[in-house]
């Protein structure tokens, strides 16, 4: 089919496969074909539970094609359409694609309304990409929307994307695609500016972008919301400028929650997010909310302001297992507000996980109400943590927490720090009349395992109640080696509620424990120190 234009048309279907041009296309070729109008599906809900929440059958509704199967190609085709459906697998261009399909220079200006759904797979361009699919220079145009218009209180949208809802279990390659969409899905789960769920197959995207606004509940992100465990994800030279608002966990500027197995890579390269991130949940970040197993972030960054709860960061909120390798990544936002376990680069590196950071930096200010906060990594709880050529100018402050530092807040796992520095202020107003604690350091608040620090320095003001140091607040447990390091500025053991505190030093506030051994070589401090007699 070539050179066909359909305008001012209204299509209504009571069964599946309703569309503006082709309800089902098998082994088809379309070139320079366009549709303008409305497509409405009235397929009834398939199952209902006692709460009125139901799962819909696959209805295959699209502004252009409902179901595309076999070997099909779409070139220079477009829609200007409003799509309304009660069911699953619907979108502004293609509801469901199978087989082998190629889209080139196609566009959709679509308003997509979901009326009653539990499992959707809906988007402004393609709802369910179950094919070996290639998308080249395809666009979702400004003015597009994806809306949850459900009348059911307990209902929620799932697998929702600005470009693609669900990538399925085969292969998706997108290059040079762009999205400008407002996604208004406040009850939505797995809501992504580009793709909701990257599926269980291979997902590759390059030179793609997202603009507009993203609103959802859990797993909400500017580009990719979620990746299933068996999937392979590689995204390069792509970005999102959309502000992101979530009501739950894994809300982030670029990627929400990425999971893989050992032989399937998660690789994000030369990607960034500039939108503000706001959530009442945890494991949120300016770039990536949560990762499982091995993840590689290379030259990725975020610049938006962030407000969330726990495990919050400028780049990676929570890394749960495997190795997180961050190279030349940074956060340049103005403000990062969190409760606890927050960092300018990583919020928490969890037990049994490894973090390797090279050439990473953060700026702006971090304000928290709890413990384990830092300009680079808040809670270093994994097996090992390596920092090379990293730095921060991020001011770090908590109103009521301990374990506060410019590079690391709490170091439960081993730490190796080489040629790192901080030029910022670090402070905690924590006060407890019984415990009198603090553990605030210019570089590290508290370390409990082995620590090796070489060629590092701090310049700024460190302030806390007890255990306050120019380099390290509290050395506890295992050995610490400090070589060719220095501290400059001010160390204050002081609390507004109690006055001057104790255990403060130009380099280390306190070293304690039967196994604690600190070795300092070729290092110095030029610090003004104030506090009580210790």
N, C-alpha and C positions, 0 to 999 in steps of 0.2 A: 504494500500500500504506500503510495507516494503522493505528495502535494495535495493533501486534503485538509480542509479547515471546517470545523464544526463550531458554530457560535450559538449563544443564547439557548442552549439545550438543557433539558431536565430529564435525568434518568432515575427511575425508581425501581428497585428490585426487591421482591419478597423472598427470593432464594439466594443462593450464593452466586458469585461471579457476575457482579454488577459493575459496569464501568462506562466511561464516556465514549471510548472508541471500540474496544474489544473486550467482551466479557471473559473470553479465554482465547489466547493466541498460542498456536502450536506450530513450531518451526516456521516462524513468521519474520518478515522484514518490514519495518516501517521507516520512512524517511520523509522529513518535512511534513509531519502530520500534527495538527493541534486541536485541542478541545477547550471550549470555554462554556461554563455552565455549572450545573449542580449534579451530584450523584448521591443518592440516598438509598441505604439498605435498611429494610424493615425486618430482617431475620430475627426471629424470636430467640430469647435466651434458651440455652440448652439444658442447664441444670441449675437448681437453686438450693441453697442450704437454709437453715433456720434463720439466719441473719439477713436473708435477702441478697446475699452475695453469690454470684454465679459465674461459671466458666462458659464462655461462648465457643461454639464450633468455629472452624476456619471458614469464613464467608467469602474471602477473596474479593475485596471491593477496592477499586482504584479509579482515580480521576481519568486515567488513560486506559489501563488494562487491569482486569481483575486478577487473572491467573495466566502467567506466561510459562509455557513448558517447551521442552525440546531445545533446538538451537535457534535462538531468536536474536534479532538485532534491532536497536532503536537508535536512529540518528537524526539529530536536529528536530526532535519532537518536543512538544510543550503542552502544558495545561495551565488554565486559569480557572480554578475550580473550588467549590465548597463540597466537601465529602462528609457525610454524616452516617454513622453506623452504630449498631448495637453489638457488634460481634468482633471477631479477631481477624488479623491480616488485612488491614486496610490502610490506604495512603493516598496522597495527593497525585501520585503518578501510577505506581504499580502496587497492587495489594499484596501479591505473592508471586515470586519468581522461582522456577525450578529448571533443571537441565543445565544448559550452557547459554548464558545471555550476556549481551554487550550493549551498554548504553553510552552514547557519545554525543556531547553537545546538546543534551536534553535539559529541560527546565520545568519547574513546577512553581506556580504561585498558588498556594493552596491554604485553605482554612479547613482543618480536619477536626471534626467534633466526635468525641466518643461519648455515647449516651449511657450505656450500661454494660460494664465489663469487669472481669477479674483478670483474664489473661488476654492481652490485646495484640501485641506486635503491630503497632501502628506508628506512622511517621508522615512527614510532609512529602517524602519522595517515594520510598519503598517500605512496605510494612514488614514483610518476611522475605529475606534473601536467602533462599535455600539452595541456590544454584551455584555453579562455578561462574561467578559474576564479575564483570569488569565495568567500572564506572569511570569515565574519562570526561573531565570538564563539564560535569553536570551541576546544576544549581537549584537551590531552593531560594526563591526570590524574596526580596523585602516585601513585607506585608503578609507573609505566611504565618499561620498560627497552628498550634496543636492544643486543643482544649479538652479538659475533662468537664463534660456537662451532665454528668450522671445525676440522677435524682435519688440514688440510693445512698443512705448515710454511711454504711459500712463498705461501700464499693471502693475499689482502687484500680487505677490504670497500672499496667505492668509492661515492661519492655517497650519503651517509648523513645523515639529518636527524632531529632530535627531533620535528619536525612534518612536514616534507616532504623527501624525498630529492633529487629532481631536478625543477626547475621547467619544463624543456622549452623550446620555442621560440615559445610564443604569449604568453599574458598571465596573470599571477597577481596578484590583489589580496587582501590579508589585513588585516582590521581587528578589533581587540579580541580577538585570539587569544592563548592562553597555553599554555605547555609546562612540565611538571615531569617530568623524565626523567633516568635514569642511562644514559649511553651508554658502554658498555664495549667499545671497538673498538680495542685497542692496535695492531693492524696496519692500521687503517683509513686511507684517504686521502679527503680532502674530507668531513670530519665536522663538521656544524654543529648547534648546539643547536636552531635553528629550521629552517634549510634547508641541505642539503649544497651543492648547486650551483644558483644562481639562473637558469642556463640562458642561452639566446640571445634571449629575447624581452623582455618588460617585466615587471619584478618590483617591486611596491609593497607595503609593509607599514607599518601605523601602529597605535599603541597595543597593541603585542604584547610579550610577555615570555617569558623563559626562566629556569627554576630547575632545580636538580638538580646533575649532574656530567657533564663531557664528557671522555672519554679517547679519544685517537686517535693517529695517527702524523703524516703530513704534512697541511697545510692543515686545521687543527683550530681551531674558533672557537666562542665562546659563542652566537652568533646565526647568522651566515652564513659558511660556510667559503670559498666560491669563487663567482666570477661570470665567465662566459665573455665573450670579447672583444666580441661583438656585442650584449650585453645592456644594458638600461637598468635601473638600480637606484635606487630612492628609498625610503628608510626614515626614518620620523619617530616621535618620542615612543615609542620602544621600548627595551628594556633586557634585559640578562642578568646574573643574580647567580651563575651557575654557575662554579665553579672549572674551569679548562681545563688539561689535561695532554697534551703532544704529544711524540713521539719524533723529530720532524724540523722542517722549516721551516714558516713561516707559521702559527704557533700564537699565538692572540690571544683577548682577552677578549670581543670582539664580532664582528669581521670578519677573516677570514684573508688572502685574496688577491683583490683586486678589479681587474678589467681592463676597459677600455672603448675605444671609438673616439671620434673627435672629436665626432660629433653625438649621442652617447648619454651621458646624464649619470650620474655617480655622486654621489648627494646623500644624506648622512646628517645628519639634523637632530634636535636634542634627544634624542639617544640616549646610553646609558651602559652601562658594564660594571663590576661590583664584585668579580668573582671573581679569585682568584690565578691567575697564568699561569706554567706551568713547562714548559720545553722544553730539549732538548739541541741544537736547531737554531738557525737564524738567521732574520732578518726577522720578528721576533716583537714583540708589543706588548700593552699593557693594553687597547687598543681595536682598532686596525687594523694587521695585520702588514705587508702590502705593497700598494701601489697602482701602477697603470700609467695613463698619460695623465691627464686632468683629473679631480680629485676635490675635492668640497666638503664639509668637515666644519664644522657650525655648532652651537655649544653642546653639544658632545659631550665626554665625559670618562670617565676610568677611575680606580678607587681601589684595585685589587688589587695585591698584591706581585708582582714579575716577576723571573723568573730564566731567562735564555737565553744565547745565544752572541754573535753579531755583529749589527749593525743592529737594535738593540733600543731601544724607547722606551715612554714612558707612554701616548702617543696613537698615533703612526704610526711603525712600525719602519723601513720602507724605501720611499721614493718614487722610482720609477725614471725616469719621463718625464712630460712635460706639466706642468701647474700644480697644485700642492696648495695649496688655499685653506682655511686653518684660522681660524675666527672664534670667539672666546670659548670656546676649548677648554682643558681643563686635566687635569693628573694630580695626584692627591692620595694616592698610595700611600705606604706607609712605607719600603719598600726596593725598589730596582731594581738587580739584579746582572747584569753582562754581561762579555763579554771586551773588545770594542772597538766603536767607532762607535755610541755610545749617547747618548741624550738624554732629558730629562724630557718633551719634547713630540715631537720627531722624532729618530730615530737617524741616518739618512743621507738626504740629498737628492742624488740621483745626477747624474752628468754630463748636461747638456742638459735638466735639470729645473729648475723654478722653484718656490719656496716663498714664500707670502704668509701671514704670521701676524699677527693682530690681536687684542689683548686676551687672549692666552693666558698661562697661568702653570703652574708646577709647584712641588711641595713634597716633603718626605721626604728620602731620601738615595740617591745613586747611587754604587755601588762597582764598579770595573772593574779588569781586569788588563792592558788594552792602551791604545791611543791613540784620539784623536778622541772625547772625551766632554765633555758639557756639561749644564747644567740645562735648556736649551731645545732646541738642535739640535747634535748631536755632530759630524757631518761635513757641512759645507756645501759640497758639491762641484759643485753645479749652476751654471747660468748666472747666476742672481740669487736673492737672499734678502732679503725685506723683513720687518722686525719693528717693529710699532707698538703701543705701550701693553702690552708684554709684561713679565713679571717672574718671578723665581724665588726661592724660599727653600730650594731643594734643595742640600744639601751634596754636593759632587762630589769623588770621590777615585779615583785609580788607583794600583795598586801598581807598575806597570812600563810606563807609557805617556807619550807626549808629546801636545801640542796639547790642552790642557785649559782650559776656561773655564766661567763661570756661564751665559752666554747662548749662545755658539758655541765649540766646541772647535777645529775646523780650518776656516778659511774659504778654500777654493780659489776659489770663485766670488765675485762681487760681493756686498757686504753693505750694506744701508741699515737703520740702527737709530734709531728715534725714540721718545723718552719711555719708555725701557725701564730696568729696574733689577734689581739682585740684592742680596739680603741673606743671605749664606751664606758658607761656607768652601770654598775650592777648593785642592786639593793633588795633587801627584804625587810619588811616591817613585822615579821613574825614575832610574837611574844607569847610565852607560856610561863607563868610564874613558878610552875613546878619543874619543868624540864629545862628551861632557859636554853634554847637551841638556836640554830640559824644555818650554819654551814654554807657560807657565802664566799666564793673565791673569784679572783679576777679572771682566771681561765677555767678552773674546775671547782664546783661547789663541794662535792664529796666524792671520794673514790674508795672503793672497798676491795677491788682486785688489783692486779699488777698495773702500774702506770709508768710509762716511759715518755718523758717530755724533753725534746731536743730542739734547740734553736727557736724557742718560743718567747713571746713577751706580751705584757699587758700594760696599758696606759689609761688610767681613768680613776674613778672613785668607787671603792667597794664599801658597802655599808650593810651591817647586820647586827644581830644581838650577840650571840656567842659564835666562836669558831669562824673567824673572818681573816682571810689572807690575800695578799697581793697576787699570788698565783693559785694557791689551793686553800680552800676553807678548812676542810677536815680530811686528814689522811687516816683511814681506818682499815685495819687488817693487813693486806699484802704490801709488798715493797713498792716504793716509789723512787724512780731515778730521774733527777733533774740535771740537765747539762746544757750549758750555754744559753741560759734563760735569764730574763730579768723582768722586774716590775717597777713601774713608775706611777706616781700619783698620790692617792690618799686611801688609807685603810681606816675605817671607823667602826669600832665595836660599840654601837649605840642603838638604843631603841627609844622611840618617843614616849612609850608607856613607862619605862623603867630607868631611863638614863643610860649611863655607860655600861657596856657589857664586858665580857672577858674573852680570853684566848684569841688573841689577834697578833698578826705578825706581817712583816713586809713581804715575805714569801708564803709562809704557811701559818694558818691560824692555830691548828692543833694536830699533833700526830699521836694516835692512841691505839692501843691493842697490843696483845702479846706478840703478834706476828708482824707488827708494823715496823718497817725499817725504811728510812728515807736517806737517800744519797744525793748530795748536792755538789756539783762541780762546775767551776768556771761560770758561776752565776752571781747575780747581785740584785739589790733592791735599793731604789732611791725613793722612799715612800714616807709620807707623813702619817704616823700611826697614833691613834687616840683610843682610849678605853680605860678600863680599870687596870689593876696592878699586873695582870697576867698578859 
